[in-house]
Amino acid sequence: MTTLTDTTTAADLAAKLVTFLETGAVPEGLFTPDVFLDFTVPQWRLQAEGIDDCARLRQLGHSEPSRVPRSRLDVTETGFVLEVEEEWEAGGEQWYCRELLRADVSDGAISQL
């Protein structure tokens, strides 16, 4: 059953998602136990299912902490879209990216990302 996502829930989950991006640690209540992650970058696609696999996938791509200095949240009927700017250091170099993250919310947590 699909329910409308309220602004407060979306804002809370978006803040937790930013924390996850910055630290690699999964905040309590961010994901449903069976969360599905579908991550596409220019030349490949990665998928993970479950909280541990999603966290592991993040660690493989970003073993160091990052910083999200700016973000924008748009609430949708089934969740939210979060635009982020992310900065991090890897291999002695500074990196920067802009990402759009679409999240489906079920029972107050992200079920698909």
VENPE-V439342 format. One record per pair of residues at least 24 apart in sequence whose ideal C-beta (glycine too) atoms are under 10 Angstrom apart, sorted by sequence separation. I is the first residue (numbers start at 0). J is the second residue. If there is no record, write none. Layout:
I|J / I|J
//
This chain:
29|53 / 30|54 / 61|85 / 63|87 / 64|88 / 65|89 / 77|101 / 78|102 / 79|103 / 25|50 / 29|54 / 62|87 / 63|88 / 77|102 / 78|103 / 79|104 / 25|51 / 61|87 / 63|89 / 73|99 / 75|101 / 77|103 / 78|104 / 60|87 / 62|89 / 63|90 / 68|95 / 75|102 / 77|104 / 78|105 / 25|53 / 61|89 / 69|97 / 70|98 / 71|99 / 73|101 / 75|103 / 77|105 / 25|54 / 60|89 / 65|94 / 75|104 / 24|54 / 65|95 / 70|100 / 74|104 / 79|109 / 23|54 / 63|94 / 65|96 / 67|98 / 78|109 / 81|112 / 23|55 / 25|57 / 78|110 / 24|57 / 61|94 / 77|110 / 78|111 / 19|53 / 23|57 / 77|111 / 78|112 / 19|54 / 22|57 / 23|58 / 20|57 / 23|60 / 19|57 / 23|61 / 22|61 / 23|62 / 21|61 / 23|63 / 24|64 / 20|61 / 23|64 / 22|64 / 23|65 / 21|64 / 22|65 / 20|64 / 21|65 / 20|65 / 21|66 / 20|66 / 21|67 / 20|67 / 17|65 / 17|66 / 18|67 / 17|67 / 20|70 / 16|67 / 17|70 / 16|70 / 17|72 / 14|70 / 16|72 / 40|96 / 53|109 / 13|70 / 13|71 / 14|72 / 40|98 / 50|108 / 13|72 / 53|112 / 12|72 / 13|73 / 38|98 / 13|74 / 20|81 / 10|72 / 21|83 / 38|100 / 9|72 / 16|79 / 20|83 / 9|73 / 10|74 / 17|81 / 21|85 / 37|101 / 9|74 / 13|78 / 16|81 / 20|85 / 21|86 / 47|112 / 6|72 / 8|74 / 9|75 / 12|78 / 13|79 / 17|83 / 21|87 / 7|74 / 12|79 / 13|80 / 14|81 / 16|83 / 20|87 / 6|74 / 13|81 / 17|85 / 34|102 / 35|103 / 5|74 / 9|78 / 10|79 / 12|81 / 34|103 / 4|74 / 8|78 / 9|79 / 13|83 / 3|74 / 4|75 / 8|79 / 9|80 / 34|105 / 3|75 / 4|76 / 9|81 / 30|102 / 31|103 / 33|105 / 3|76 / 4|77 / 6|79 / 29|102 / 31|104 / 36|109 / 2|76 / 3|77 / 4|78 / 31|105 / 34|108 / 35|109 / 37|111 / 38|112 / 1|76 / 2|77 / 3|78 / 4|79 / 31|106 / 34|109 / 35|110 / 36|111 / 37|112 / 1|77 / 31|107 / 32|108 / 34|110 / 35|111 / 36|112 / 1|78 / 31|108 / 33|110 / 34|111 / 35|112 / 20|98 / 30|108 / 31|109 / 32|110 / 33|111 / 34|112 / 28|107 / 29|108 / 30|109 / 31|110 / 20|100 / 28|108 / 29|109 / 30|110 / 31|111 / 27|108 / 28|109 / 30|111 / 30|112 / 17|100 / 29|112 / 16|100 / 16|102 / 13|100 / 13|102 / 12|102 / 19|109 / 12|104 / 9|102 / 15|108 / 16|109 / 19|112 / 15|109 / 9|104 / 12|107 / 8|104 / 11|107 / 12|108 / 13|109 / 16|112 / 12|109 / 4|102 / 4|103 / 5|104 / 8|107 / 4|104 / 8|108 / 3|104 / 4|105 / 1|103 / 2|104 / 5|107 / 1|104 / 2|105 / 4|107 / 1|105 / 2|106 / 0|105 / 2|107
//
